[in-house]
Structure formats: structure tokens, C-alpha cells
Amino acid sequence: PSQLALDNYRAEECWNESEKLINEKIK
């Protein structure tokens, strides 16, 4: 895979983790 694809994948993973944490705080 290209470096750009890897970076995008990592960014998406981080975003998903952030959303999970935010959702937990809202509850």
C-alpha cells in the first residue's frame, strides 16, 4: 500500500477512536 493510503487509514482509525471517546462522554 502507498504511504498516503496508510496515513489516511491511520487518520481514520484515530478519528473513530476519538468519536468513541466523545460518545462515551456524552452518555
N, C-alpha and C positions, 0 to 999 in steps of 0.2 A: 504493500500500500504506500501511497505517496505521503510525504511528511504533512502536507496540507490536510489530507484526509484524516491522518492520525490526530492532528491538532484539533480539527473540527469534532472528532469523536470524543476527545478528552473534554473539550469545552462543553459538549452536550451532556456528558456524564456529570460534570461539575454542576451544570445548570439543574439537572434532575435532582442531584443531592440537595442543592440549595432550596429547590421548590419543596422537597420533602420536609426539610427543617422548618421552612416558613409555614407549611401546612400544619406541622405539629404545634407550632407556637400559637397559631390561630385557634386551634381546638381548645 
